[in-house]
Amino acid sequence: MSDRRIKYTKMVLKESLLKLMADRPIGKITIKEICELADVNRGTFYAYYNDQYDLLKQIQDEFATEVKELLDKRQSKAMDSLQMITELINYFMDQRSLCKILFNIKGDLEFINKLMYNAYGISVDGWEAKSEKLTEKQRGMLYAFVSNGAAAIIQYWTMDDMQEPPQEVAKFILQATNYGTSSFLEQSLKILHEDLQEISASR
């Protein structure tokens, strides 16, 4: 089989799995269904993949590679953290259909976690300098903490049809990362205080 034919076969198998996953979880999808939709026989499927989970993993790996390439290119342009995270979220928006499937697998955040962990490892300004007194294990736990939080926000935003602009989501992630929940509570209290002052002034 020619390289061109192999690429086409893999492409239709991937597209078929994603189409089926738009309606139900991968655990309820059979290889027979994937092959029938792709018009490919089972023998050809097994020539490239062990099962439907292996096919999904390859889709995820390809997406992760594209994200890494994007981050590497942006890093070479010396972008700051906000620009970098915004670019990443813009890319997710461009790949909306794919992300809605990959980011919602049984509510599992592991895949998004890996993407955000790599993004933080590349983009967060001054983290190495600021965390120089931390041990390697502590630094790892800190990265895990912020990447988990960022992944949860990205998943929520994706499943909510990506209604907010990417830059707003990026600002929210960085504010939560850098200042925690207290920054949002303080902001809410400030707005409440201003509202109360306006009410008092109008009486």
N, C-alpha and C positions, 0 to 999 in steps of 0.2 A: 504494500500500500504506500502511495506517495506521501511525502510530508504534508502536502497541501490537503490531501484527503484525510490524513490523520488529524490535522488541525480542525478541519470541518467537523469530523466525527466527534471530537472532544467538545467542540463548541456547542453542537446541538444537544449533546448529553447534558452539559452544564445548564443550558437554557431550559431544557425539559425539566430538570430537577428544580430549578428556581421557580418555574411556572407552577409546578405541583406544590411547592412549599408556600406559595402565596395563599393557598387555600387550607393547608393542613401541615402539621409538624412532620419532620423527616421520619420519625418513628412509625408513622402510618403510611409511608410511601414505599412501595416495593420496586425492586429492580425491573420487574416485568412491566410496570407502569411507565417507568422512565424510558425503557427501550421501545415500547410501543409508541409513545409520544414522539420520540426522536427518530423512529423508523430505523432502529439499529438492532441487530440481533444480540442475544445475551453473550454469546461467545466474544463478540467485538467489545462489549462493555467490559468483560473480565480481562480483556487484553490490556486494559489501561487502568482499571480501578478494582479494588478488592470488594467494595460494596458501596451503597449510597452514602455512607458516612465518609468513606475515603474520597469520594467525588466531592462532597461538600468541603472537606478539608482542603482539597486542592483549589477550590474556588476561593476559600478564605485566604489561603497562602498567596494566591495571585493578587488579591485585593490588598493584602498587607504589604506586598512588595511594591505595588503602585503607590501606596501611601508613603512608604519609606523613601521612594524615589522623589516624591513630591516634597517631602520634608528636607531631604538632602539638597535639592535644588534651591529651596527657599532659604535654607541655612547659608548657602553660599552668597546670598544677597544681603546678609547681615540684618535680617528682619528682627524686630523686637518680639517679645512674647505674645502681645496682643495680635500683631500682624500674622505671626506664625499660626496661632490657634485659629484665627479667623480664616486663614487660607485653608486650613485642614477642614474646618466645618463647611466652608464653601464647597470643597470637594465632595463632602458627604451629601450636600444638597444636590450637586450635579448628578450624583449616583443614587438619587432618592429611592428608586424602586429596589435596587440591589440592597441598599442599607436597611430598608424596612424589613427585609427578609433576614439578612445576616445579623442585625442587631436585636432581633426579637426571637431568637431560637430558645424556646422554653424559658424565656425571661433571663437567659444566662448572660452575664456581663463579661465573661472571660475573654471573648474575642475583642470586644471594644476596649477592655482593660489593656490588652497587649498593645493596641494601636495608640491609646492615650499614654501609656507608660513610655513608649518610644518617643512620643511627641514631647513629653515633659523632659525626658532625658536629653533631648536635643535643644529645646527651645527656652526653657525657663532661665531668664537672665540671672547670672550671679549665684545660682544655687550652689555650685561647688565651693565658691568662696564663702558664702554665708553659712554653709553647713560643714566647714572644714573641721570644726570641733566634734562633729558627730562621728561615731564609728561607722564602718561600712554597713554593718547590720542595721543601725539606726537610720542611716540614709536610705537603705533599701525599704525599710518600713515606711518612711516618710513618702517616698515615691509611690509606694503601693497605696498609701492612704489617699493621696491627691489624685492618682490615676483612677482609683475606684470611684471617687466622688465625681470626677469629670465624666467617666464612662456612664454613670447613672444619669447625669444631666443630659448627655448626648442621647442616650436611649429614650429618655422621657420626651425630649424634643423631637426625636425621629418618629416615635409612635403617636405624637400629637400633630403629625403632618407638617413638621418643620415650619411652624407659623411665624416664629420670631426670626429677624434677620441674623445671619451668622455672626456679625460683629457684636450684636447684643448678647448672644449666647456666649461668645468668647469672653466678653467683659464680665458676665455673670460668673463664669468658671474661674477666671483669674481673681475676682473679688472674693469669692468663696475660698479659693486656695490661699490667697495672701492674708486675708483678714478674718476668715471664718464667719460663723453665723452672727457674731456680735455686730459686724458691720451692717448687716441687713436690719437687725433689731434697732440699732441706733438710728439708722436712716428712717425707719418706720416711726420711731418715737419723735424724731425731728419734724417729720411731716405732720404727725398728730398734733404736736405742740403749735406748729404754724397755723394749722386749721382752727385750733381752739382760740388762738390770738385773733384770727380774722373774725370768728364768731363774736368774740367779746367786743371787738372794735365796732362791729356793725350794730350793736345794741344801743 
